[in-house]
Amino acid sequence: MMMRDYFNIVLFFCFIILVLGRAVMLRRKGIKALLFGAADKSDFWLVPMIAVIIYALLAAAFGLPFPAILLKPLAGNEIVRWVGTALCAASLLWFAFALKSFGDSFRVGIDETAPDKLVTAGMFAVSRNPIYVAFLSYFIGIMLSYFNITSIAAFALFFAAIHRQILREEKFLKKYYGREYEDYCKQTRRYL
């Protein structure tokens, strides 16, 4: 296993720890942050997809059983792979700053019952969706690190899922915050 594989696995689990850590912190304040699937049960199709991605990362790193054709690099060299890992690390930092900017408003899913204030400062002044930008740049990094059928498919599927979620959230935010959200949209881009 390459040192790069260790970094990629650690970075992936750091993302998970940051999300769960923030959810626990908010739970202690009486805020339910994990609302995944509450507004739309079809969100749960992401769970097996994430499990496959985690297993594929572990299979590539530790030689676990997985169809070799799906893990074989299609192109790239070691420099590009390290650039991918560096992008994953930068994405983790971006994500941490976005979580800090989000404050107590952080939710995984749409909180239709108790939404917090509209966050427009910090990382949200750069992007309306800095959390999703972090996820997408992370998966671009994974794609560059491995550039195989699995990493390309994971990026394509996650991009589609994230874009779908953004559109759903925008619809809710426009309805809930009205003019304030519309003004924010005029000042700040959806992605970057």
N, C-alpha and C positions, 0 to 999 in steps of 0.2 A: 504494500500500500504506500502511496506517495504522501508526503507531508501535506500537500495541497488538499488531499482527501480528508485528512484530519481537520484541517482548518474549515473546510466546507461543512463538515458534520457539526463541528462546534458552533459555527455561525448559525446554522439552521436551528439548533437547539437553543441558542441565545434568543432568537426571534420568539420561539415558543415560550421561553422563560419570561421574557419581557411582557408578552401578552398576558400570561397567566398571573405574573406578579402584579401587574396593574389591576387585573380583575379582582384579585384577592384584596389589594389595598382599597379599592373602591367598595368592595363588599363590606369591609370593616366600617366604612362610612355609611352603610345602608344603601348603597347604589348597586343595582344589578347591572353588570357590564356585559356579561355573556348572554346575548339575546339571539345568537346564531340560530336561524331557522324559525324564530318566533313569528315573523311576518310572512314567511314563505317556506313551506316544508321542503320545497325542491332544493333548498340550499344544502341539504344533507348529502346530495350527490358528490359534494366536494370531499366529504370525509374519506370514502374509499380511494379517491384520486390522491389525496394527500398521503394516505397510507402507502400507496404504490410508489409515490415519489420518495418517501422516507426509505422504503425498502430498497428502491433502486440505488439511492445514495449509499446505503449500507452495503448492498451487493457489490457495487463498483469498488468500494473501499476495502471490503473484507473478503471478496471472492465468494460471496454467498450465491446460491443457485438463482439464476435469472437468465432469460434467453440472451445469449451472447450477442446476437445480432442487434439487440436493443441497446446494448451498452458499448458497442464498438464505436470509437470515434470516427466521424465521417470526414473530418478535416481538422486543421489547426495544429499548433505546435505548443511546446511547453510555455513559451512566453505568453501566448494568447490565453492559455489555461490559467496562468498566474494572474493575468489581467482580470480574468473572470472572477477569481477568488478575491482579488483586491476590490472589485466592484461589489461583491457580496459583503465584504467588511464595511465599505462605505455606505451600503444600503442599511446595514445594521445601525450605524451611527445616525444616519438620516432618520431612521425609524425611532430611535431613542429620543432624538430632538422633537420629532413630531408627537410622540407620546407626551413629552413634557409640555409642549404647546397645547395639547388637547386638554390637559388637566383632568378635572372630574367629569368632563363631557365624553370621555372615551367610552365607546360601546363597540361590541362585535355584533353587528346586526343593527336593524332599525328599531329604535326605542319609540314606539308610537304612544306609549302610556305616560312616560315621564322624561321627555327630551329635555336636555339642559340648554343653556344659552348657545347662540351661534358663535362659533370660534372663528375669528378672522385674523388673529395676530400670530406672531411667531412664524412657524413653518407654514401656517395657513395663509399668510400674506404672500407666500411664494407659489403655493399650489392649493387648490380647493381640496385636494385629496393626497396630502403628503404621505399618509400611511400606505395608500395603494401604490403611490410612486415608489416607495421603499420596497414593497413586495415585487412590483414589476422589475425594478432594477436588480433586485436580488435574483430573480429567475433569469434575467438576461445574463447575469454573472454565472449562474449555474450552467446555462446553455453554452457560454463561452468556455467554461471549465471542462465540460465533458463533450460538448457538441456531438451528441449521439441522438438517435431517434427518440429515446425517452426524454431527454432534456428539451429537445425541440418541441415535442408533443406537450410536455408539461408547461412550457412557456405559452404555447398557443392556447391551451385550455384555460390556464390561469388568466391570461389576458382577457379572453372572452368572459370568464366568470367575473373578473374584477370590473370590467367595463359594464356588464349587466348590473352588477351591484351599485356601481356609481350612478347609473341612470335611474335605478329605483330610489336611491337616496336623494338624488336631485329632485325627483318628483315629490317626495315627502317634504324635503326642506323648503321647496317653493310653496307648497301648500301650507306648511306650518309657520314659516317665518315671513312669507309674502315678499313685500317690497324690499325689506332688509336683505333677504337672500338674493333677490334679483340685482340689487345694487352691487352686492359682493361679487356676483358672477361677472358683472361688467368690468370689475377691477382686477379679478384674479382668474387665471386660466384653470381649466379642469385638471390638467396634468402639470405641465411646466411651461 
